[in-house]
Amino acid sequence: MRHRTMPRHKILPEISEKDFNLFRNLVKKEVGIYIRQGGRKMLGLKLSRRLQHIGFSSYSDYYRYLLEPEQKKELRHLINIVTIDQTSFFRGKQQLEILSKRILPEIVLRKIEKKHIRIWSSGCSTGQEPYSLIMLVYEMDNVDTSWDIKILATDVNTYSLKIAYLGEYRADQVTEIPPAYLAKYFRRESMGGEEIFWIKESLKERLIFRRLNLLMPGNRLKGLIDLIFCRNVMIYFDSATKKKIIDQFYRLLEPKGYLCLGLSESLLGIDDRFELIGRAIYRKKE
Ligand SMILES: C[S@@+](CC[C@H](N)C(=O)[O-])C[C@H]1O[C@@H](n2cnc3c(N)ncnc32)[C@H](O)[C@@H]1O
């Protein structure tokens, strides 16, 4: 690796305003996330760890290195460290309650002949969201293992996706899972004195994990989607970016398909082709 000009673990100086602006523009361009001024110290800290790990001594040298066309892999590392992966099983309980009482039964009824359901968790982080969804679908009346159910689970963060794919969680990460589901859908193992919970293969095989940047849409499920989850992903995106992403969702959804946002998010002023059902759940109007 080039630029190995300083010993590891030496504290780098605080990131300058100029360098901060370079990196925040790059992050905005690559993944849509706008880092506020207050995030300067945190970004500097995250970057300085990465810089030292790969042997750079200055933020601007690292920035120039990232711009080289052959450094796509390092750019992914940058994205991995700036994205926020906070998530949990059954996050947004009131919303999920509406989903399992009203929305999923309606989708199941619509699909009772075809036995075919497509869901997309866009911004799935470390997997808790798509795994919660597949548990809810499996709990639906009239749904059995003969149904063709697929959940596309995508994120831009490759590190989070690896964890999601593994489907392995610590005891403190599964506290929000109803005990009956935990017993039914997880395998429990004791490893080095710690209890580990593994999602069962029969559920995992319904999930398709892919790296997908919502700003640069790539491969998706063939055919239209019944339900899209995009929760707590676009909170740092500007309106123009949100509009573009919601427009893609609109085109990918079945007529009267559903879109779930995070509980603090809304489509107000973004897109009026959806009607609000409640708790940030939207239905495509036609
Ligand atoms: C706070 S987590 C939310 C996870 C989950 N949806 C939830 O609500 O619990 C936000 C996720 O969005 C992902 N993300 C951010 N920008 C993205 C983009 N441009 N394309 C795809 N995923 C993105 C991050 O990597 C992160 O995993």
The ligand as a Gaussian input file, in Angstrom:
#p B3LYP/6-31G(d) Opt

LIG

0 1
 C      -30.601000       3.122000      10.168000
 S      -30.452000       1.740000       9.097000
 C      -32.131000       1.211000       9.011000
 C      -32.275000      -0.287000       8.920000
 C      -33.712000      -0.810000       8.858000
 N      -34.360000      -0.390000       7.639000
 C      -34.497000      -0.340000      10.053000
 O      -35.318000       0.566000       9.959000
 O      -34.256000      -0.882000      11.142000
 C      -30.223000       2.551000       7.527000
 C      -29.635000       1.624000       6.467000
 O      -29.731000       2.273000       5.187000
 C      -28.576000       1.943000       4.448000
 N      -28.369000       2.942000       3.391000
 C      -27.987000       4.239000       3.501000
 N      -27.870000       4.820000       2.300000
 C      -28.205000       3.874000       1.389000
 C      -28.278000       3.864000      -0.043000
 N      -27.965000       4.944000      -0.778000
 N      -28.653000       2.720000      -0.650000
 C      -28.959000       1.612000       0.072000
 N      -28.903000       1.561000       1.414000
 C      -28.528000       2.677000       2.071000
 C      -27.464000       1.934000       5.493000
 O      -26.339000       1.217000       5.065000
 C      -28.178000       1.305000       6.698000
 O      -27.988000      -0.078000       6.744000

